[in-house]
Amino acid sequence: SSAKALIVASEDEDFGITSIEAQAAGTPVIAPASGGFLETVVDGKTGILYGGPGMVNADRLIEGLQKFESLKFDPEDCRENAEKFGKVRFKKEILELIEKNLTKTGRIE
């Protein structure tokens, strides 16, 4: 929670749980604009997305770091974003999805 940022260099993360864990602690993330990071990091609000598929290299990371330094990040924004991926929300939404689909098939009224 006292880190300035989490820097990620892997461009092929399916989900990117480390970015969620960092944000849950109020820490912004610097990650590639690819894979799961596109879903878990809000560019400019909870971190910075740099490069992209096939473009994750030192030059793009340096650009991302420079962009990061020019912005301010609110730890509460990071925590709120991480909550979107929490267990409580997941369970609620999956149950709603199941109920909705069972209702459509006539199995639940």
Protein Blocks (a to p, Z undefined) as FASTA:
>chain_A
ZZfbdcdfbfkbfnopmlmmmmmnopacddddehjllmmpcghkloccehiehiacfklm
mmmmmmmmmpccdfklmmmmmmmmgmklmmmmmmmmmmmmmmmnopaZZ
